[in-house]
């Protein structure tokens, strides 16, 4: 069993030590900030996929993924991947002999990530969104 609570829009999960001998209610009284509601849930309620961990939301005995927050996370990863692809051309666009070719490559990269942004915005489930995430970011 685990203890869930939300503070400042972020879901916290308290995983009691196997050595803890008290009740989960007593532990919650110690670790959950005063005035916040908490839930005691079975271990299998906690998602094993942590891709959108910062988008977790607690409900009645469950953890769901807030798609607005998940899309913010995905777009951050998209921007990071785009920046990595831009990097080789950042200097070249300042060199007169290479500027035109470098800007053409940057334009191709912009178009690629523009399509990805549109697809991410259209995603309706965490699995759809996860499938769109760029590799290695």
VODO-920714 format. One record per residue: residue number from 1; residue in three letters; chain; z, y, x of N, C-alpha, C, O in turn. Coordinates in steps of 0.05 Angstrom, whole numbers, m for minus. Last residue first. Layout:
# residues N
@seq = NUM type = ALA mol = A n_w = Z n_v = Y n_u = X ca_w = Z ca_v = Y ca_u = X c_w = Z c_v = Y c_u = X o_w = Z o_v = Y o_u = X
...
***
This chain:
# residues 137
@seq = 137 type = UNK mol = A n_w = m518 n_v = 237 n_u = 316 ca_w = m503 ca_v = 262 ca_u = 314 c_w = m477 c_v = 258 c_u = 299 o_w = m462 o_v = 276 o_u = 295
@seq = 136 type = UNK mol = A n_w = m550 n_v = 191 n_u = 318 ca_w = m538 ca_v = 201 ca_u = 342 c_w = m523 c_v = 228 c_u = 340 o_w = m517 o_v = 240 o_u = 360
@seq = 135 type = UNK mol = A n_w = m599 n_v = 205 n_u = 266 ca_w = m586 ca_v = 186 ca_u = 285 c_w = m572 c_v = 202 c_u = 308 o_w = m582 o_v = 223 o_u = 316
@seq = 134 type = UNK mol = A n_w = m586 n_v = 243 n_u = 207 ca_w = m600 ca_v = 239 ca_u = 232 c_w = m585 c_v = 220 c_u = 250 o_w = m560 o_v = 220 o_u = 250
@seq = 133 type = UNK mol = A n_w = m579 n_v = 216 n_u = 142 ca_w = m567 ca_v = 229 ca_u = 165 c_w = m583 c_v = 223 c_u = 190 o_w = m591 o_v = 200 o_u = 195
@seq = 132 type = UNK mol = A n_w = m598 n_v = 189 n_u = 98 ca_w = m614 ca_v = 211 ca_u = 108 c_w = m603 c_v = 223 c_u = 134 o_w = m617 o_v = 239 o_u = 147
@seq = 131 type = UNK mol = A n_w = m560 n_v = 153 n_u = 83 ca_w = m585 ca_v = 143 ca_u = 93 c_w = m603 c_v = 164 c_u = 105 o_w = m620 o_v = 158 o_u = 122
@seq = 130 type = UNK mol = A n_w = m521 n_v = 187 n_u = 62 ca_w = m516 ca_v = 174 ca_u = 88 c_w = m542 c_v = 164 c_u = 100 o_w = m546 o_v = 166 o_u = 124
@seq = 129 type = UNK mol = A n_w = m544 n_v = 199 n_u = 12 ca_w = m540 ca_v = 220 ca_u = 32 c_w = m537 c_v = 208 c_u = 60 o_w = m548 o_v = 218 o_u = 80
@seq = 128 type = UNK mol = A n_w = m542 n_v = 150 n_u = m13 ca_w = m568 ca_v = 164 ca_u = m10 c_w = m566 c_v = 184 c_u = 13 o_w = m583 o_v = 186 o_u = 30
@seq = 127 type = UNK mol = A n_w = m486 n_v = 142 n_u = m12 ca_w = m504 ca_v = 124 ca_u = 2 c_w = m531 c_v = 136 c_u = 7 o_w = m543 o_v = 133 o_u = 28
@seq = 126 type = UNK mol = A n_w = m467 n_v = 184 n_u = m45 ca_w = m460 ca_v = 184 ca_u = m17 c_w = m479 c_v = 165 c_u = m1 o_w = m486 o_v = 171 o_u = 22
@seq = 125 type = UNK mol = A n_w = m519 n_v = 207 n_u = m90 ca_w = m497 ca_v = 189 ca_u = m83 c_w = m491 c_v = 191 c_u = m53 o_w = m508 o_v = 199 o_u = m38
@seq = 124 type = UNK mol = A n_w = m560 n_v = 243 n_u = m95 ca_w = m540 ca_v = 243 ca_u = m116 c_w = m517 c_v = 224 c_u = m111 o_w = m497 o_v = 224 o_u = m125
@seq = 123 type = UNK mol = A n_w = m601 n_v = 289 n_u = m59 ca_w = m585 ca_v = 264 ca_u = m59 c_w = m564 c_v = 265 c_u = m81 o_w = m551 o_v = 286 o_u = m84
@seq = 122 type = UNK mol = A n_w = m624 n_v = 338 n_u = m54 ca_w = m631 ca_v = 322 ca_u = m78 c_w = m615 c_v = 297 c_u = m80 o_w = m615 o_v = 284 o_u = m101
@seq = 121 type = UNK mol = A n_w = m607 n_v = 357 n_u = m5 ca_w = m599 ca_v = 372 ca_u = m29 c_w = m603 c_v = 355 c_u = m54 o_w = m589 o_v = 358 o_u = m74
@seq = 120 type = UNK mol = A n_w = m634 n_v = 321 n_u = 27 ca_w = m605 ca_v = 320 ca_u = 26 c_w = m595 c_v = 334 c_u = 1 o_w = m577 o_v = 325 o_u = m12
@seq = 119 type = UNK mol = A n_w = m687 n_v = 338 n_u = 19 ca_w = m679 ca_v = 311 ca_u = 11 c_w = m649 c_v = 309 c_u = 9 o_w = m639 o_v = 296 o_u = m10
@seq = 118 type = UNK mol = A n_w = m684 n_v = 390 n_u = 41 ca_w = m691 ca_v = 386 ca_u = 13 c_w = m683 c_v = 359 c_u = 3 o_w = m672 o_v = 356 o_u = m19
@seq = 117 type = UNK mol = A n_w = m673 n_v = 376 n_u = 95 ca_w = m654 ca_v = 392 ca_u = 79 c_w = m659 c_v = 389 c_u = 49 o_w = m640 o_v = 385 o_u = 34
@seq = 116 type = UNK mol = A n_w = m720 n_v = 350 n_u = 109 ca_w = m694 ca_v = 335 ca_u = 108 c_w = m673 c_v = 350 c_u = 92 o_w = m658 o_v = 338 o_u = 77
@seq = 115 type = UNK mol = A n_w = m756 n_v = 392 n_u = 107 ca_w = m759 ca_v = 369 ca_u = 89 c_w = m733 c_v = 353 c_u = 86 o_w = m726 o_v = 345 o_u = 65
@seq = 114 type = UNK mol = A n_w = m733 n_v = 420 n_u = 150 ca_w = m735 ca_v = 433 ca_u = 123 c_w = m738 c_v = 411 c_u = 102 o_w = m725 o_v = 412 o_u = 81
@seq = 113 type = UNK mol = A n_w = m741 n_v = 388 n_u = 193 ca_w = m714 ca_v = 391 ca_u = 183 c_w = m713 c_v = 406 c_u = 156 o_w = m693 o_v = 403 o_u = 142
@seq = 112 type = UNK mol = A n_w = m798 n_v = 393 n_u = 198 ca_w = m785 ca_v = 367 ca_u = 195 c_w = m757 c_v = 369 c_u = 183 o_w = m750 o_v = 355 o_u = 164
@seq = 111 type = UNK mol = A n_w = m803 n_v = 448 n_u = 206 ca_w = m814 ca_v = 436 ca_u = 183 c_w = m801 c_v = 409 c_u = 177 o_w = m794 o_v = 403 o_u = 154
@seq = 110 type = UNK mol = A n_w = m777 n_v = 454 n_u = 256 ca_w = m767 ca_v = 468 ca_u = 232 c_w = m777 c_v = 455 c_u = 207 o_w = m762 o_v = 451 o_u = 188
@seq = 109 type = UNK mol = A n_w = m812 n_v = 424 n_u = 288 ca_w = m784 ca_v = 415 ca_u = 285 c_w = m772 c_v = 428 c_u = 260 o_w = m758 o_v = 415 o_u = 244
@seq = 108 type = UNK mol = A n_w = m857 n_v = 456 n_u = 285 ca_w = m859 ca_v = 428 ca_u = 276 c_w = m830 c_v = 418 c_u = 270 o_w = m826 o_v = 404 o_u = 250
@seq = 107 type = UNK mol = A n_w = m837 n_v = 502 n_u = 310 ca_w = m846 ca_v = 503 ca_u = 282 c_w = m848 c_v = 475 c_u = 270 o_w = m840 o_v = 471 o_u = 247
@seq = 106 type = UNK mol = A n_w = m829 n_v = 483 n_u = 361 ca_w = m806 ca_v = 491 ca_u = 346 c_w = m813 c_v = 493 c_u = 316 o_w = m796 o_v = 487 o_u = 299
@seq = 105 type = UNK mol = A n_w = m882 n_v = 475 n_u = 376 ca_w = m864 ca_v = 452 ca_u = 374 c_w = m839 c_v = 459 c_u = 357 o_w = m830 o_v = 443 o_u = 341
@seq = 104 type = UNK mol = A n_w = m899 n_v = 529 n_u = 376 ca_w = m912 ca_v = 509 ca_u = 358 c_w = m894 c_v = 484 c_u = 355 o_w = m892 o_v = 474 o_u = 333
@seq = 103 type = UNK mol = A n_w = m867 n_v = 549 n_u = 416 ca_w = m862 ca_v = 558 ca_u = 389 c_w = m876 c_v = 540 c_u = 369 o_w = m865 o_v = 536 o_u = 347
@seq = 102 type = UNK mol = A n_w = m891 n_v = 523 n_u = 460 ca_w = m862 ca_v = 518 ca_u = 453 c_w = m857 c_v = 527 c_u = 425 o_w = m842 o_v = 513 o_u = 410
@seq = 101 type = UNK mol = A n_w = m942 n_v = 545 n_u = 460 ca_w = m939 ca_v = 516 ca_u = 456 c_w = m910 c_v = 510 c_u = 447 o_w = m905 o_v = 493 o_u = 430
@seq = 100 type = UNK mol = A n_w = m928 n_v = 599 n_u = 470 ca_w = m944 ca_v = 592 ca_u = 446 c_w = m940 c_v = 562 c_u = 439 o_w = m935 o_v = 555 o_u = 416
@seq = 99 type = UNK mol = A n_w = m899 n_v = 599 n_u = 519 ca_w = m887 ca_v = 608 ca_u = 494 c_w = m902 c_v = 599 c_u = 469 o_w = m889 o_v = 590 o_u = 450
@seq = 98 type = UNK mol = A n_w = m918 n_v = 588 n_u = 569 ca_w = m909 ca_v = 565 ca_u = 553 c_w = m901 c_v = 573 c_u = 525 o_w = m896 o_v = 556 o_u = 508
@seq = 97 type = UNK mol = A n_w = m930 n_v = 635 n_u = 594 ca_w = m950 ca_v = 614 ca_u = 595 c_w = m943 c_v = 590 c_u = 577 o_w = m960 o_v = 575 o_u = 570
@seq = 96 type = UNK mol = A n_w = m881 n_v = 667 n_u = 585 ca_w = m907 ca_v = 673 ca_u = 573 c_w = m928 c_v = 651 c_u = 573 o_w = m941 o_v = 647 o_u = 553
@seq = 95 type = UNK mol = A n_w = m821 n_v = 641 n_u = 566 ca_w = m840 ca_v = 640 ca_u = 589 c_w = m868 c_v = 645 c_u = 577 o_w = m878 o_v = 628 o_u = 562
@seq = 94 type = UNK mol = A n_w = m790 n_v = 635 n_u = 522 ca_w = m788 ca_v = 661 ca_u = 537 c_w = m807 c_v = 662 c_u = 560 o_w = m808 o_v = 683 o_u = 573
@seq = 93 type = UNK mol = A n_w = m797 n_v = 585 n_u = 504 ca_w = m808 ca_v = 606 ca_u = 487 c_w = m805 c_v = 633 c_u = 501 o_w = m818 o_v = 653 o_u = 491
@seq = 92 type = UNK mol = A n_w = m769 n_v = 555 n_u = 543 ca_w = m798 ca_v = 556 ca_u = 544 c_w = m809 c_v = 579 c_u = 527 o_w = m830 o_v = 590 o_u = 534
@seq = 91 type = UNK mol = A n_w = m716 n_v = 555 n_u = 527 ca_w = m724 ca_v = 571 ca_u = 550 c_w = m754 c_v = 575 c_u = 550 o_w = m763 o_v = 597 o_u = 557
@seq = 90 type = UNK mol = A n_w = m720 n_v = 523 n_u = 480 ca_w = m705 ca_v = 548 ca_u = 480 c_w = m714 c_v = 566 c_u = 503 o_w = m718 o_v = 590 o_u = 499
@seq = 89 type = UNK mol = A n_w = m740 n_v = 473 n_u = 483 ca_w = m760 ca_v = 495 ca_u = 479 c_w = m746 c_v = 522 c_u = 479 o_w = m760 o_v = 542 o_u = 478
@seq = 88 type = UNK mol = A n_w = m699 n_v = 436 n_u = 486 ca_w = m719 ca_v = 437 ca_u = 508 c_w = m738 c_v = 461 c_u = 507 o_w = m751 o_v = 468 o_u = 526
@seq = 87 type = UNK mol = A n_w = m670 n_v = 449 n_u = 436 ca_w = m660 ca_v = 456 ca_u = 463 c_w = m682 c_v = 457 c_u = 484 o_w = m683 o_v = 476 o_u = 500
@seq = 86 type = UNK mol = A n_w = m688 n_v = 428 n_u = 388 ca_w = m697 ca_v = 455 ca_u = 396 c_w = m692 c_v = 460 c_u = 426 o_w = m707 o_v = 474 o_u = 439
@seq = 85 type = UNK mol = A n_w = m660 n_v = 380 n_u = 384 ca_w = m690 ca_v = 379 ca_u = 387 c_w = m701 c_v = 406 c_u = 396 o_w = m721 o_v = 407 o_u = 410
@seq = 84 type = UNK mol = A n_w = m609 n_v = 401 n_u = 377 ca_w = m615 ca_v = 384 ca_u = 400 c_w = m645 c_v = 382 c_u = 405 o_w = m654 o_v = 383 o_u = 428
@seq = 83 type = UNK mol = A n_w = m615 n_v = 428 n_u = 328 ca_w = m609 ca_v = 443 ca_u = 353 c_w = m615 c_v = 427 c_u = 378 o_w = m625 o_v = 438 o_u = 398
@seq = 82 type = UNK mol = A n_w = m623 n_v = 384 n_u = 294 ca_w = m644 ca_v = 403 ca_u = 298 c_w = m640 c_v = 420 c_u = 324 o_w = m659 o_v = 424 o_u = 339
@seq = 81 type = UNK mol = A n_w = m571 n_v = 362 n_u = 297 ca_w = m594 ca_v = 346 ca_u = 306 c_w = m618 c_v = 365 c_u = 312 o_w = m632 o_v = 362 o_u = 332
@seq = 80 type = UNK mol = A n_w = m542 n_v = 404 n_u = 273 ca_w = m536 ca_v = 395 ca_u = 301 c_w = m559 c_v = 380 c_u = 313 o_w = m567 o_v = 384 o_u = 336
@seq = 79 type = UNK mol = A n_w = m564 n_v = 405 n_u = 222 ca_w = m567 ca_v = 428 ca_u = 239 c_w = m562 c_v = 421 c_u = 268 o_w = m576 o_v = 431 o_u = 286
@seq = 78 type = UNK mol = A n_w = m547 n_v = 354 n_u = 204 ca_w = m576 ca_v = 360 ca_u = 205 c_w = m580 c_v = 384 c_u = 224 o_w = m598 o_v = 383 o_u = 241
@seq = 77 type = UNK mol = A n_w = m492 n_v = 360 n_u = 205 ca_w = m504 ca_v = 341 ca_u = 223 c_w = m534 c_v = 346 c_u = 226 o_w = m545 o_v = 342 o_u = 248
@seq = 76 type = UNK mol = A n_w = m488 n_v = 399 n_u = 165 ca_w = m478 ca_v = 405 ca_u = 192 c_w = m490 c_v = 386 c_u = 212 o_w = m498 o_v = 394 o_u = 234
@seq = 75 type = UNK mol = A n_w = m507 n_v = 370 n_u = 122 ca_w = m523 ca_v = 392 ca_u = 131 c_w = m514 c_v = 401 c_u = 159 o_w = m530 o_v = 410 o_u = 175
@seq = 74 type = UNK mol = A n_w = m465 n_v = 333 n_u = 116 ca_w = m492 ca_v = 324 ca_u = 123 c_w = m509 c_v = 346 c_u = 134 o_w = m523 o_v = 342 o_u = 154
@seq = 73 type = UNK mol = A n_w = m424 n_v = 368 n_u = 100 ca_w = m421 ca_v = 352 ca_u = 125 c_w = m449 c_v = 343 c_u = 134 o_w = m455 o_v = 345 o_u = 158
@seq = 72 type = UNK mol = A n_w = m445 n_v = 387 n_u = 52 ca_w = m439 ca_v = 406 ca_u = 74 c_w = m437 c_v = 391 c_u = 100 o_w = m447 o_v = 401 o_u = 121
@seq = 71 type = UNK mol = A n_w = m447 n_v = 338 n_u = 24 ca_w = m472 ca_v = 352 ca_u = 32 c_w = m468 c_v = 373 c_u = 53 o_w = m485 o_v = 376 o_u = 71
@seq = 70 type = UNK mol = A n_w = m393 n_v = 330 n_u = 18 ca_w = m408 ca_v = 311 ca_u = 33 c_w = m435 c_v = 323 c_u = 42 o_w = m444 o_v = 319 o_u = 64
@seq = 69 type = UNK mol = A n_w = m379 n_v = 372 n_u = m16 ca_w = m368 ca_v = 372 ca_u = 11 c_w = m384 c_v = 353 c_u = 29 o_w = m389 o_v = 359 o_u = 52
@seq = 68 type = UNK mol = A n_w = m409 n_v = 355 n_u = m61 ca_w = m413 ca_v = 382 ca_u = m50 c_w = m403 c_v = 383 c_u = m21 o_w = m417 o_v = 393 o_u = m3
@seq = 67 type = UNK mol = A n_w = m388 n_v = 304 n_u = m72 ca_w = m415 ca_v = 307 ca_u = m62 c_w = m421 c_v = 334 c_u = m50 o_w = m437 o_v = 337 o_u = m32
@seq = 66 type = UNK mol = A n_w = m330 n_v = 276 n_u = m55 ca_w = m339 ca_v = 301 ca_u = m67 c_w = m367 c_v = 306 c_u = m55 o_w = m369 o_v = 312 o_u = m32
@seq = 65 type = UNK mol = A n_w = m317 n_v = 210 n_u = m66 ca_w = m329 ca_v = 228 ca_u = m47 c_w = m339 c_v = 252 c_u = m63 o_w = m356 o_v = 249 o_u = m81
@seq = 64 type = UNK mol = A n_w = m252 n_v = 183 n_u = m83 ca_w = m280 ca_v = 186 ca_u = m87 c_w = m291 c_v = 206 c_u = m66 o_w = m275 o_v = 216 o_u = m50
@seq = 63 type = UNK mol = A n_w = m201 n_v = 138 n_u = m91 ca_w = m212 ca_v = 158 ca_u = m73 c_w = m242 c_v = 159 c_u = m77 o_w = m255 o_v = 139 o_u = m76
@seq = 62 type = UNK mol = A n_w = m151 n_v = 127 n_u = m143 ca_w = m176 ca_v = 122 ca_u = m129 c_w = m183 c_v = 144 c_u = m109 o_w = m171 o_v = 166 o_u = m110
@seq = 61 type = UNK mol = A n_w = m111 n_v = 139 n_u = m178 ca_w = m110 ca_v = 114 ca_u = m164 c_w = m135 c_v = 107 c_u = m149 o_w = m141 o_v = 83 o_u = m144
@seq = 60 type = UNK mol = A n_w = m143 n_v = 187 n_u = m203 ca_w = m123 ca_v = 169 ca_u = m214 c_w = m125 c_v = 142 c_u = m200 o_w = m140 o_v = 124 o_u = m209
@seq = 59 type = UNK mol = A n_w = m163 n_v = 215 n_u = m141 ca_w = m162 ca_v = 216 ca_u = m171 c_w = m141 c_v = 197 c_u = m180 o_w = m121 o_v = 193 o_u = m165
@seq = 58 type = UNK mol = A n_w = m180 n_v = 253 n_u = m84 ca_w = m163 ca_v = 233 ca_u = m97 c_w = m164 c_v = 237 c_u = m127 o_w = m166 o_v = 260 o_u = m137
@seq = 57 type = UNK mol = A n_w = m236 n_v = 256 n_u = m41 ca_w = m221 ca_v = 268 ca_u = m63 c_w = m205 c_v = 247 c_u = m77 o_w = m214 o_v = 225 o_u = m81
@seq = 56 type = UNK mol = A n_w = m268 n_v = 266 n_u = 21 ca_w = m253 ca_v = 249 ca_u = 3 c_w = m237 c_v = 266 c_u = m17 o_w = m227 o_v = 287 o_u = m10
@seq = 55 type = UNK mol = A n_w = m294 n_v = 293 n_u = 59 ca_w = m302 ca_v = 299 ca_u = 31 c_w = m288 c_v = 281 c_u = 12 o_w = m294 o_v = 281 o_u = m12
@seq = 54 type = UNK mol = A n_w = m281 n_v = 276 n_u = 109 ca_w = m272 ca_v = 303 ca_u = 101 c_w = m280 c_v = 311 c_u = 73 o_w = m274 o_v = 333 o_u = 64
@seq = 53 type = UNK mol = A n_w = m309 n_v = 227 n_u = 109 ca_w = m279 ca_v = 227 ca_u = 107 c_w = m269 c_v = 254 c_u = 98 o_w = m250 o_v = 256 o_u = 82
@seq = 52 type = UNK mol = A n_w = m361 n_v = 207 n_u = 108 ca_w = m355 ca_v = 231 ca_u = 94 c_w = m325 c_v = 234 c_u = 90 o_w = m316 o_v = 243 o_u = 68
@seq = 51 type = UNK mol = A n_w = m355 n_v = 161 n_u = 141 ca_w = m376 ca_v = 180 ca_u = 146 c_w = m370 c_v = 207 c_u = 133 o_w = m374 o_v = 228 o_u = 145
@seq = 50 type = UNK mol = A n_w = m321 n_v = 118 n_u = 138 ca_w = m309 ca_v = 144 ca_u = 142 c_w = m330 c_v = 167 c_u = 147 o_w = m323 o_v = 188 o_u = 156
@seq = 49 type = UNK mol = A n_w = m314 n_v = 63 n_u = 100 ca_w = m334 ca_v = 80 ca_u = 112 c_w = m323 c_v = 108 c_u = 114 o_w = m317 o_v = 120 o_u = 93
@seq = 48 type = UNK mol = A n_w = m272 n_v = 44 n_u = 71 ca_w = m274 ca_v = 35 ca_u = 99 c_w = m295 c_v = 51 c_u = 114 o_w = m293 o_v = 53 o_u = 138
@seq = 47 type = UNK mol = A n_w = m231 n_v = 80 n_u = 26 ca_w = m257 ca_v = 72 ca_u = 35 c_w = m257 c_v = 64 c_u = 64 o_w = m242 o_v = 75 o_u = 81
@seq = 46 type = UNK mol = A n_w = m175 n_v = 54 n_u = m5 ca_w = m183 ca_v = 72 ca_u = 16 c_w = m211 c_v = 63 c_u = 26 o_w = m213 o_v = 40 o_u = 34
@seq = 45 type = UNK mol = A n_w = m163 n_v = 13 n_u = m39 ca_w = m172 ca_v = 38 ca_u = m51 c_w = m184 c_v = 57 c_u = m30 o_w = m201 o_v = 73 o_u = m36
@seq = 44 type = UNK mol = A n_w = m139 n_v = m28 n_u = m11 ca_w = m168 ca_v = m30 ca_u = m16 c_w = m180 c_v = m6 c_u = m30 o_w = m204 o_v = m4 o_u = m34
@seq = 43 type = UNK mol = A n_w = m84 n_v = m18 n_u = m11 ca_w = m100 ca_v = m13 ca_u = 13 c_w = m130 c_v = m12 c_u = 7 o_w = m144 o_v = 4 o_u = 19
@seq = 42 type = UNK mol = A n_w = m63 n_v = 14 n_u = m73 ca_w = m68 ca_v = m10 ca_u = m57 c_w = m86 c_v = m2 c_u = m33 o_w = m101 o_v = 17 o_u = m34
@seq = 41 type = UNK mol = A n_w = m23 n_v = 75 n_u = m73 ca_w = m47 ca_v = 59 ca_u = m81 c_w = m49 c_v = 34 c_u = m63 o_w = m38 o_v = 34 o_u = m41
@seq = 40 type = UNK mol = A n_w = 13 n_v = 126 n_u = m98 ca_w = 16 ca_v = 102 ca_u = m82 c_w = m6 c_v = 83 c_u = m92 o_w = m7 o_v = 76 o_u = m115
@seq = 39 type = UNK mol = A n_w = 3 n_v = 196 n_u = m94 ca_w = m2 ca_v = 170 ca_u = m108 c_w = 4 c_v = 148 c_u = m88 o_w = m1 o_v = 151 o_u = m64
@seq = 38 type = UNK mol = A n_w = 33 n_v = 261 n_u = m105 ca_w = 23 ca_v = 239 ca_u = m88 c_w = 18 c_v = 215 c_u = m105 o_w = 27 o_v = 213 o_u = m128
@seq = 37 type = UNK mol = A n_w = 36 n_v = 332 n_u = m107 ca_w = 36 ca_v = 306 ca_u = m120 c_w = 25 c_v = 285 c_u = m100 o_w = 10 o_v = 292 o_u = m82
@seq = 36 type = UNK mol = A n_w = 78 n_v = 378 n_u = m72 ca_w = 52 ca_v = 365 ca_u = m75 c_w = 55 c_v = 339 c_u = m89 o_w = 75 o_v = 324 o_u = m85
@seq = 35 type = UNK mol = A n_w = 130 n_v = 397 n_u = m65 ca_w = 114 ca_v = 409 ca_u = m86 c_w = 86 c_v = 396 c_u = m90 o_w = 73 o_v = 403 o_u = m109
@seq = 34 type = UNK mol = A n_w = 133 n_v = 386 n_u = 5 ca_w = 147 ca_v = 392 ca_u = m20 c_w = 128 c_v = 406 c_u = m40 o_w = 114 o_v = 424 o_u = m33
@seq = 33 type = UNK mol = A n_w = 89 n_v = 340 n_u = 35 ca_w = 100 ca_v = 367 ca_u = 33 c_w = 111 c_v = 372 c_u = 5 o_w = 100 o_v = 364 o_u = m15
@seq = 32 type = UNK mol = A n_w = 107 n_v = 274 n_u = 48 ca_w = 90 ca_v = 291 ca_u = 31 c_w = 103 c_v = 319 c_u = 29 o_w = 127 o_v = 321 o_u = 21
@seq = 31 type = UNK mol = A n_w = 148 n_v = 250 n_u = 78 ca_w = 123 ca_v = 258 ca_u = 91 c_w = 105 c_v = 276 c_u = 74 o_w = 89 o_v = 291 o_u = 85
@seq = 30 type = UNK mol = A n_w = 194 n_v = 239 n_u = 48 ca_w = 197 ca_v = 249 ca_u = 75 c_w = 171 c_v = 261 c_u = 85 o_w = 172 o_v = 281 o_u = 100
@seq = 29 type = UNK mol = A n_w = 176 n_v = 219 n_u = 0 ca_w = 195 ca_v = 242 ca_u = m1 c_w = 198 c_v = 254 c_u = 27 o_w = 203 o_v = 278 o_u = 29
@seq = 28 type = UNK mol = A n_w = 148 n_v = 175 n_u = 18 ca_w = 133 ca_v = 198 ca_u = 7 c_w = 151 c_v = 223 c_u = 7 o_w = 142 o_v = 245 o_u = 13
@seq = 27 type = UNK mol = A n_w = 192 n_v = 142 n_u = 30 ca_w = 175 ca_v = 151 ca_u = 52 c_w = 159 c_v = 176 c_u = 42 o_w = 156 o_v = 195 o_u = 57
@seq = 26 type = UNK mol = A n_w = 211 n_v = 133 n_u = m21 ca_w = 228 ca_v = 146 ca_u = m2 c_w = 212 c_v = 157 c_u = 21 o_w = 217 o_v = 179 o_u = 31
@seq = 25 type = UNK mol = A n_w = 167 n_v = 106 n_u = m43 ca_w = 175 ca_v = 131 ca_u = m55 c_w = 193 c_v = 147 c_u = m35 o_w = 191 o_v = 171 o_u = m33
@seq = 24 type = UNK mol = A n_w = 166 n_v = 60 n_u = m13 ca_w = 145 ca_v = 79 ca_u = m9 c_w = 151 c_v = 106 c_u = m21 o_w = 143 o_v = 127 o_u = m11
@seq = 23 type = UNK mol = A n_w = 231 n_v = 42 n_u = 14 ca_w = 211 ca_v = 43 ca_u = m8 c_w = 189 c_v = 64 c_u = m1 o_w = 194 o_v = 82 o_u = 15
@seq = 22 type = UNK mol = A n_w = 240 n_v = 16 n_u = 81 ca_w = 247 ca_v = 30 ca_u = 57 c_w = 226 c_v = 29 c_u = 36 o_w = 205 o_v = 16 o_u = 39
@seq = 21 type = UNK mol = A n_w = 222 n_v = m7 n_u = 128 ca_w = 236 ca_v = m24 ca_u = 109 c_w = 243 c_v = m10 c_u = 83 o_w = 252 o_v = m24 o_u = 64
@seq = 20 type = UNK mol = A n_w = 170 n_v = m8 n_u = 174 ca_w = 184 ca_v = 8 ca_u = 155 c_w = 196 c_v = m10 c_u = 133 o_w = 182 o_v = m26 o_u = 121
@seq = 19 type = UNK mol = A n_w = 137 n_v = m40 n_u = 205 ca_w = 166 ca_v = m41 ca_u = 210 c_w = 183 c_v = m25 c_u = 190 o_w = 207 o_v = m28 o_u = 190
@seq = 18 type = UNK mol = A n_w = 86 n_v = m26 n_u = 192 ca_w = 96 ca_v = m52 ca_u = 183 c_w = 127 c_v = m56 c_u = 187 o_w = 139 o_v = m72 o_u = 174
@seq = 17 type = UNK mol = A n_w = 84 n_v = 42 n_u = 171 ca_w = 87 ca_v = 22 ca_u = 192 c_w = 96 c_v = m4 c_u = 181 o_w = 112 o_v = m5 o_u = 162
@seq = 16 type = UNK mol = A n_w = 41 n_v = 67 n_u = 120 ca_w = 68 ca_v = 60 ca_u = 130 c_w = 67 c_v = 39 c_u = 152 o_w = 51 o_v = 20 o_u = 151
@seq = 15 type = UNK mol = A n_w = m3 n_v = 114 n_u = 121 ca_w = m4 ca_v = 85 ca_u = 125 c_w = 23 c_v = 77 c_u = 137 o_w = 28 o_v = 81 o_u = 160
@seq = 14 type = UNK mol = A n_w = m26 n_v = 164 n_u = 82 ca_w = m2 ca_v = 156 ca_u = 97 c_w = m2 c_v = 125 c_u = 97 o_w = m1 o_v = 113 o_u = 77
@seq = 13 type = UNK mol = A n_w = m78 n_v = 208 n_u = 81 ca_w = m71 ca_v = 180 ca_u = 76 c_w = m47 c_v = 173 c_u = 94 o_w = m49 o_v = 176 o_u = 118
@seq = 12 type = UNK mol = A n_w = m100 n_v = 267 n_u = 49 ca_w = m84 ca_v = 255 ca_u = 70 c_w = m77 c_v = 226 c_u = 61 o_w = m71 o_v = 222 o_u = 38
@seq = 11 type = UNK mol = A n_w = m155 n_v = 307 n_u = 35 ca_w = m140 ca_v = 284 ca_u = 27 c_w = m126 c_v = 272 c_u = 52 o_w = m138 o_v = 267 o_u = 72
@seq = 10 type = UNK mol = A n_w = m157 n_v = 377 n_u = 27 ca_w = m161 ca_v = 354 ca_u = 45 c_w = m143 c_v = 331 c_u = 36 o_w = m119 o_v = 335 o_u = 31
@seq = 9 type = UNK mol = A n_w = m144 n_v = 423 n_u = m1 ca_w = m170 ca_v = 411 ca_u = m5 c_w = m176 c_v = 387 c_u = 12 o_w = m199 o_v = 376 o_u = 11
@seq = 8 type = UNK mol = A n_w = m90 n_v = 432 n_u = 14 ca_w = m111 ca_v = 451 ca_u = 22 c_w = m139 c_v = 438 c_u = 21 o_w = m156 o_v = 443 o_u = 38
@seq = 7 type = UNK mol = A n_w = m77 n_v = 365 n_u = 5 ca_w = m65 ca_v = 391 ca_u = 13 c_w = m88 c_v = 408 c_u = 24 o_w = m103 o_v = 399 o_u = 41
@seq = 6 type = UNK mol = A n_w = m62 n_v = 307 n_u = m31 ca_w = m83 ca_v = 327 ca_u = m24 c_w = m68 c_v = 354 c_u = m18 o_w = m51 o_v = 363 o_u = m32
@seq = 5 type = UNK mol = A n_w = m43 n_v = 240 n_u = m15 ca_w = m38 ca_v = 266 ca_u = m26 c_w = m59 c_v = 286 c_u = m16 o_w = m72 o_v = 281 o_u = 4
@seq = 4 type = UNK mol = A n_w = m25 n_v = 172 n_u = m18 ca_w = m46 ca_v = 192 ca_u = m17 c_w = m35 c_v = 218 c_u = m28 o_w = m20 o_v = 219 o_u = m47
@seq = 3 type = UNK mol = A n_w = 0 n_v = 117 n_u = 16 ca_w = 8 ca_v = 141 ca_u = 1 c_w = m15 c_v = 161 c_u = 4 o_w = m24 o_v = 166 o_u = 27
@seq = 2 type = UNK mol = A n_w = m12 n_v = 46 n_u = 7 ca_w = m14 ca_v = 71 ca_u = 22 c_w = m6 c_v = 94 c_u = 3 o_w = m5 o_v = 91 o_u = m21
@seq = 1 type = UNK mol = A n_w = 0 n_v = m24 n_u = 17 ca_w = 0 ca_v = 0 ca_u = 0 c_w = 0 c_v = 25 c_u = 18 o_w = 10 o_v = 25 o_u = 40
***
